[in-house]
Amino acid sequence: MDNRPIFDRLNRLPLRALAAFAARCARRVETSSWLWGCADASEAVALAERFARGQHDVLAADAARAAARAGACAAKAEALAGRAADADVDPAASSRAVAANTAAAHAAQTVVTASGAPNAAHAAARAATSIDRRIHDAAAADLRRLLALDLGRFPKLGGVIDPGEDGPLGPLWPTPAHDIAVEAVFTQPHTPLTTRA
C-alpha cells in the first residue's frame, strides 16, 4: 500500500464503507471495552454495522446517543486510569478500555454526520490501533479491500456492505494468531502507533 496518509484514502470511501471500516476497527478491540460495566460500545458498533448494511432503521440521533454513551465509558475508564496508583486498577487495562470505547464512539459517529464521517473513521482506527500493532495491519487490509470493492465515493452513501466476518472483508484477523481476543493478557502498555496503512 502506498504511503499516503490514511485519511486521504479514507476520504475516498463512501459513507457506508467508512462506517464498515470504523466498525471493524472497533470490533477488534471490543472485549477491552467491557470493563467496569460499560457495555455501550457494542451498541455503538452495531449501529455503524447496520448503517453499512443499508438498514433503514439507523437514525443519526440514535447513533449520536450511542456515541455519547460509549464516550462516557471511555471517560470513566480514563478517570480510573488516572487514579490507578491510588486504587486497585490495572493502568494497562484502563488504557485499553479507553481506546476500545473511544473506537466504538467514533464508529457510531460515522453515522451522525456525512461531513465528519472520514474524521470519525480515522479516529476509530487511531484509537483501536493504539492497543496492538496487529490491529493496524488488519485495518490496513480492510482499507485495501474496501477501496478495491469500489463501493462509491465520498460523500455519497455508496453500496451496502456487510462488515461482518462472512462479508466481503472476511475475518477480522488475517490468521488466528493475530486474534488478540484469544490472549489472556496484553503484555505491552497502551502505546500510540502511526496510522499509516
Contacts in CASP RR format, 6 or more apart in sequence:
PFRMAT RR
TARGET T0000
AUTHOR 0000-0000-0000
METHOD contacts of the structure
MODEL  1
MDNRPIFDRLNRLPLRALAAFAARCARRVETSSWLWGCADASEAVALAER
FARGQHDVLAADAARAAARAGACAAKAEALAGRAADADVDPAASSRAVAA
NTAAAHAAQTVVTASGAPNAAHAAARAATSIDRRIHDAAAADLRRLLALD
LGRFPKLGGVIDPGEDGPLGPLWPTPAHDIAVEAVFTQPHTPLTTRA
1 140 0 8 1.000
1 143 0 8 1.000
1 144 0 8 1.000
1 197 0 8 1.000
3 196 0 8 1.000
5 196 0 8 1.000
6 122 0 8 1.000
6 125 0 8 1.000
6 143 0 8 1.000
6 195 0 8 1.000
6 196 0 8 1.000
6 197 0 8 1.000
7 118 0 8 1.000
7 119 0 8 1.000
7 122 0 8 1.000
9 143 0 8 1.000
9 147 0 8 1.000
9 197 0 8 1.000
10 18 0 8 1.000
10 21 0 8 1.000
10 118 0 8 1.000
10 121 0 8 1.000
10 122 0 8 1.000
10 125 0 8 1.000
10 143 0 8 1.000
11 118 0 8 1.000
11 154 0 8 1.000
12 147 0 8 1.000
12 153 0 8 1.000
12 154 0 8 1.000
13 21 0 8 1.000
13 118 0 8 1.000
13 121 0 8 1.000
13 146 0 8 1.000
13 147 0 8 1.000
13 151 0 8 1.000
13 152 0 8 1.000
13 153 0 8 1.000
13 154 0 8 1.000
14 151 0 8 1.000
14 152 0 8 1.000
14 153 0 8 1.000
14 154 0 8 1.000
14 155 0 8 1.000
14 156 0 8 1.000
14 157 0 8 1.000
14 158 0 8 1.000
14 159 0 8 1.000
15 51 0 8 1.000
15 110 0 8 1.000
15 114 0 8 1.000
15 117 0 8 1.000
15 154 0 8 1.000
15 155 0 8 1.000
15 156 0 8 1.000
15 157 0 8 1.000
15 158 0 8 1.000
16 51 0 8 1.000
16 52 0 8 1.000
16 53 0 8 1.000
16 54 0 8 1.000
16 151 0 8 1.000
16 157 0 8 1.000
16 158 0 8 1.000
16 159 0 8 1.000
16 160 0 8 1.000
16 161 0 8 1.000
17 52 0 8 1.000
17 146 0 8 1.000
17 149 0 8 1.000
17 151 0 8 1.000
17 152 0 8 1.000
17 158 0 8 1.000
17 159 0 8 1.000
17 161 0 8 1.000
18 110 0 8 1.000
18 117 0 8 1.000
18 118 0 8 1.000
18 120 0 8 1.000
18 121 0 8 1.000
18 154 0 8 1.000
19 48 0 8 1.000
19 49 0 8 1.000
19 51 0 8 1.000
19 52 0 8 1.000
19 107 0 8 1.000
19 110 0 8 1.000
19 111 0 8 1.000
19 117 0 8 1.000
19 121 0 8 1.000
19 163 0 8 1.000
20 48 0 8 1.000
20 49 0 8 1.000
20 52 0 8 1.000
20 142 0 8 1.000
20 146 0 8 1.000
20 161 0 8 1.000
20 162 0 8 1.000
20 163 0 8 1.000
20 169 0 8 1.000
21 121 0 8 1.000
21 124 0 8 1.000
21 125 0 8 1.000
21 139 0 8 1.000
21 142 0 8 1.000
21 143 0 8 1.000
21 146 0 8 1.000
21 163 0 8 1.000
22 48 0 8 1.000
22 103 0 8 1.000
22 106 0 8 1.000
22 107 0 8 1.000
22 109 0 8 1.000
22 110 0 8 1.000
22 120 0 8 1.000
22 121 0 8 1.000
22 124 0 8 1.000
22 125 0 8 1.000
23 45 0 8 1.000
23 48 0 8 1.000
23 49 0 8 1.000
23 52 0 8 1.000
23 107 0 8 1.000
23 163 0 8 1.000
24 138 0 8 1.000
24 139 0 8 1.000
24 142 0 8 1.000
24 163 0 8 1.000
24 164 0 8 1.000
24 169 0 8 1.000
24 172 0 8 1.000
25 103 0 8 1.000
25 107 0 8 1.000
25 121 0 8 1.000
25 124 0 8 1.000
25 125 0 8 1.000
25 127 0 8 1.000
25 128 0 8 1.000
25 129 0 8 1.000
25 135 0 8 1.000
25 139 0 8 1.000
25 142 0 8 1.000
26 41 0 8 1.000
26 44 0 8 1.000
26 45 0 8 1.000
26 48 0 8 1.000
26 100 0 8 1.000
26 103 0 8 1.000
26 104 0 8 1.000
26 106 0 8 1.000
26 107 0 8 1.000
26 124 0 8 1.000
26 128 0 8 1.000
27 45 0 8 1.000
27 163 0 8 1.000
27 172 0 8 1.000
28 128 0 8 1.000
28 135 0 8 1.000
28 138 0 8 1.000
28 139 0 8 1.000
28 172 0 8 1.000
28 173 0 8 1.000
28 180 0 8 1.000
29 96 0 8 1.000
29 99 0 8 1.000
29 100 0 8 1.000
29 103 0 8 1.000
29 127 0 8 1.000
29 128 0 8 1.000
29 131 0 8 1.000
29 132 0 8 1.000
29 135 0 8 1.000
29 180 0 8 1.000
30 41 0 8 1.000
30 42 0 8 1.000
30 45 0 8 1.000
30 100 0 8 1.000
30 104 0 8 1.000
31 100 0 8 1.000
31 181 0 8 1.000
32 93 0 8 1.000
32 96 0 8 1.000
32 97 0 8 1.000
32 99 0 8 1.000
32 100 0 8 1.000
32 131 0 8 1.000
33 39 0 8 1.000
33 41 0 8 1.000
33 42 0 8 1.000
33 70 0 8 1.000
33 73 0 8 1.000
33 97 0 8 1.000
33 100 0 8 1.000
33 101 0 8 1.000
33 104 0 8 1.000
34 41 0 8 1.000
35 77 0 8 1.000
35 93 0 8 1.000
35 94 0 8 1.000
35 96 0 8 1.000
35 97 0 8 1.000
36 73 0 8 1.000
36 76 0 8 1.000
36 77 0 8 1.000
36 80 0 8 1.000
36 97 0 8 1.000
38 70 0 8 1.000
38 72 0 8 1.000
38 73 0 8 1.000
38 76 0 8 1.000
38 77 0 8 1.000
38 97 0 8 1.000
38 101 0 8 1.000
40 66 0 8 1.000
40 69 0 8 1.000
40 70 0 8 1.000
40 71 0 8 1.000
40 72 0 8 1.000
40 73 0 8 1.000
40 101 0 8 1.000
40 104 0 8 1.000
41 70 0 8 1.000
41 73 0 8 1.000
41 100 0 8 1.000
41 101 0 8 1.000
41 103 0 8 1.000
41 104 0 8 1.000
41 105 0 8 1.000
42 104 0 8 1.000
43 66 0 8 1.000
43 69 0 8 1.000
43 70 0 8 1.000
44 63 0 8 1.000
44 66 0 8 1.000
44 67 0 8 1.000
44 69 0 8 1.000
44 70 0 8 1.000
44 104 0 8 1.000
44 105 0 8 1.000
44 107 0 8 1.000
44 108 0 8 1.000
45 104 0 8 1.000
45 107 0 8 1.000
45 108 0 8 1.000
47 58 0 8 1.000
47 62 0 8 1.000
47 63 0 8 1.000
47 66 0 8 1.000
47 107 0 8 1.000
47 108 0 8 1.000
47 111 0 8 1.000
48 63 0 8 1.000
48 107 0 8 1.000
48 108 0 8 1.000
48 110 0 8 1.000
48 111 0 8 1.000
48 163 0 8 1.000
49 163 0 8 1.000
49 164 0 8 1.000
50 57 0 8 1.000
50 58 0 8 1.000
51 58 0 8 1.000
51 63 0 8 1.000
51 110 0 8 1.000
51 111 0 8 1.000
52 160 0 8 1.000
52 161 0 8 1.000
52 162 0 8 1.000
52 163 0 8 1.000
53 160 0 8 1.000
53 161 0 8 1.000
53 162 0 8 1.000
53 163 0 8 1.000
54 160 0 8 1.000
58 111 0 8 1.000
60 111 0 8 1.000
60 112 0 8 1.000
60 113 0 8 1.000
63 108 0 8 1.000
63 109 0 8 1.000
63 111 0 8 1.000
63 112 0 8 1.000
64 108 0 8 1.000
64 109 0 8 1.000
64 112 0 8 1.000
66 105 0 8 1.000
66 108 0 8 1.000
67 104 0 8 1.000
67 105 0 8 1.000
67 106 0 8 1.000
67 108 0 8 1.000
67 109 0 8 1.000
67 112 0 8 1.000
68 105 0 8 1.000
70 101 0 8 1.000
70 102 0 8 1.000
70 104 0 8 1.000
70 105 0 8 1.000
70 108 0 8 1.000
71 101 0 8 1.000
71 102 0 8 1.000
71 104 0 8 1.000
71 105 0 8 1.000
73 97 0 8 1.000
73 101 0 8 1.000
74 97 0 8 1.000
74 98 0 8 1.000
74 99 0 8 1.000
74 101 0 8 1.000
74 102 0 8 1.000
74 105 0 8 1.000
77 94 0 8 1.000
77 95 0 8 1.000
77 97 0 8 1.000
77 98 0 8 1.000
77 101 0 8 1.000
78 94 0 8 1.000
78 98 0 8 1.000
80 87 0 8 1.000
80 89 0 8 1.000
80 94 0 8 1.000
80 97 0 8 1.000
81 89 0 8 1.000
81 91 0 8 1.000
81 94 0 8 1.000
81 95 0 8 1.000
81 98 0 8 1.000
82 91 0 8 1.000
82 94 0 8 1.000
83 89 0 8 1.000
84 90 0 8 1.000
84 91 0 8 1.000
84 94 0 8 1.000
91 189 0 8 1.000
92 186 0 8 1.000
92 188 0 8 1.000
92 189 0 8 1.000
92 190 0 8 1.000
95 189 0 8 1.000
95 190 0 8 1.000
96 131 0 8 1.000
96 186 0 8 1.000
96 190 0 8 1.000
98 190 0 8 1.000
99 127 0 8 1.000
99 128 0 8 1.000
99 130 0 8 1.000
99 131 0 8 1.000
99 190 0 8 1.000
100 127 0 8 1.000
100 128 0 8 1.000
100 131 0 8 1.000
102 123 0 8 1.000
102 124 0 8 1.000
102 127 0 8 1.000
103 124 0 8 1.000
103 125 0 8 1.000
103 127 0 8 1.000
103 128 0 8 1.000
104 124 0 8 1.000
106 120 0 8 1.000
106 121 0 8 1.000
106 123 0 8 1.000
106 124 0 8 1.000
106 127 0 8 1.000
107 120 0 8 1.000
107 121 0 8 1.000
107 124 0 8 1.000
109 116 0 8 1.000
109 117 0 8 1.000
109 120 0 8 1.000
109 123 0 8 1.000
109 124 0 8 1.000
110 116 0 8 1.000
110 117 0 8 1.000
110 120 0 8 1.000
110 121 0 8 1.000
110 124 0 8 1.000
111 117 0 8 1.000
112 120 0 8 1.000
114 155 0 8 1.000
115 155 0 8 1.000
117 154 0 8 1.000
117 155 0 8 1.000
118 154 0 8 1.000
122 195 0 8 1.000
125 139 0 8 1.000
125 195 0 8 1.000
125 197 0 8 1.000
126 192 0 8 1.000
126 195 0 8 1.000
128 135 0 8 1.000
128 139 0 8 1.000
129 135 0 8 1.000
129 136 0 8 1.000
129 139 0 8 1.000
129 193 0 8 1.000
129 195 0 8 1.000
130 190 0 8 1.000
130 191 0 8 1.000
130 192 0 8 1.000
130 193 0 8 1.000
131 180 0 8 1.000
131 186 0 8 1.000
131 190 0 8 1.000
132 180 0 8 1.000
132 186 0 8 1.000
132 188 0 8 1.000
133 193 0 8 1.000
134 173 0 8 1.000
134 178 0 8 1.000
134 180 0 8 1.000
135 180 0 8 1.000
136 193 0 8 1.000
136 194 0 8 1.000
136 195 0 8 1.000
136 197 0 8 1.000
137 174 0 8 1.000
137 178 0 8 1.000
138 172 0 8 1.000
138 173 0 8 1.000
138 174 0 8 1.000
138 178 0 8 1.000
139 197 0 8 1.000
140 197 0 8 1.000
141 174 0 8 1.000
142 169 0 8 1.000
143 197 0 8 1.000
144 197 0 8 1.000
145 168 0 8 1.000
145 169 0 8 1.000
145 170 0 8 1.000
146 161 0 8 1.000
146 169 0 8 1.000
149 161 0 8 1.000
149 168 0 8 1.000
151 158 0 8 1.000
151 159 0 8 1.000
151 161 0 8 1.000
152 158 0 8 1.000
152 159 0 8 1.000
161 167 0 8 1.000
161 168 0 8 1.000
161 169 0 8 1.000
162 168 0 8 1.000
162 169 0 8 1.000
163 169 0 8 1.000
164 170 0 8 1.000
164 172 0 8 1.000
165 171 0 8 1.000
165 172 0 8 1.000
172 179 0 8 1.000
173 179 0 8 1.000
176 182 0 8 1.000
180 186 0 8 1.000
END
